[in-house]
Amino acid sequence: MSTPSRLPDPYGHSGGGANLADILERVLDKGVVIAGDIRINLLDIELLTIKLRLIVASVDKAKEMGIDWWETDPALSSGARRDELARENAELRERLARLEPELDSGRSSGRSSGRTRAKEEGS
């Protein structure tokens, strides 16, 4: 009876093959860019163009490349969300400061005109 031969290692541990973690580390360290365009034409008339760009890299590598949009996106960054709320709050306070004097002057003129009418009706 013969002993069964050992099956090949599916994860590449045998020999000099790189495992998935090594490959992922290299990709994130160097970065990978995948770009493509999809165009739909009908009788040489361009109906639709979709441009696809995909960058796979570590956060540090992306920052080296000048890509840091997630830091200013309120949906992804709590700091950006606070900044947006502070900006919106400042804008609302400014609008309120502009509108309050107009509202107060409208109230005072309404009161004085009401008193004037009452005096006119009484005399």
Solvent accessible surface area in square Angstrom, and as a share of the most:
residue,aa,sasa,rsa
1,M,242,1.08
2,S,98,0.63
3,T,123,0.71
4,P,128,0.80
5,S,98,0.63
6,R,217,0.79
7,L,148,0.74
8,P,116,0.73
9,D,41,0.21
10,P,115,0.72
11,Y,154,0.59
12,G,25,0.24
13,H,123,0.55
14,S,76,0.49
15,G,79,0.76
16,G,86,0.83
17,G,49,0.47
18,A,40,0.31
19,N,47,0.24
20,L,141,0.70
21,A,69,0.53
22,D,58,0.30
23,I,85,0.43
24,L,96,0.48
25,E,119,0.53
26,R,146,0.53
27,V,41,0.24
28,L,59,0.29
29,D,86,0.45
30,K,147,0.62
31,G,20,0.19
32,V,57,0.32
33,V,96,0.55
34,I,98,0.50
35,A,66,0.51
36,G,31,0.30
37,D,68,0.35
38,I,84,0.43
39,R,142,0.52
40,I,84,0.43
41,N,90,0.46
42,L,108,0.54
43,L,158,0.79
44,D,144,0.75
45,I,109,0.55
46,E,99,0.44
47,L,106,0.53
48,L,83,0.42
49,T,47,0.27
50,I,71,0.36
51,K,127,0.54
52,L,95,0.47
53,R,136,0.50
54,L,95,0.47
55,I,75,0.38
56,V,53,0.31
57,A,24,0.19
58,S,35,0.22
59,V,88,0.51
60,D,105,0.54
61,K,52,0.22
62,A,10,0.08
63,K,98,0.42
64,E,132,0.59
65,M,84,0.37
66,G,61,0.59
67,I,45,0.23
68,D,64,0.33
69,W,153,0.54
70,W,59,0.21
71,E,72,0.32
72,T,106,0.61
73,D,47,0.24
74,P,44,0.28
75,A,82,0.63
76,L,109,0.54
77,S,22,0.14
78,S,61,0.39
79,G,26,0.25
80,A,11,0.08
81,R,108,0.40
82,R,156,0.57
83,D,98,0.51
84,E,68,0.30
85,L,108,0.54
86,A,62,0.48
87,R,128,0.47
88,E,81,0.36
89,N,70,0.36
90,A,59,0.46
91,E,86,0.39
92,L,93,0.46
93,R,164,0.60
94,E,105,0.47
95,R,131,0.48
96,L,100,0.50
97,A,63,0.49
98,R,142,0.52
99,L,92,0.46
100,E,83,0.37
101,P,80,0.50
102,E,115,0.51
103,L,98,0.49
104,D,79,0.41
105,S,65,0.42
106,G,43,0.42
107,R,129,0.47
108,S,58,0.37
109,S,64,0.41
110,G,42,0.40
111,R,144,0.53
112,S,56,0.36
113,S,45,0.29
114,G,31,0.30
115,R,151,0.55
116,T,69,0.40
117,R,143,0.52
118,A,61,0.47
119,K,153,0.65
120,E,115,0.52
121,E,143,0.64
122,G,70,0.67
123,S,127,0.82
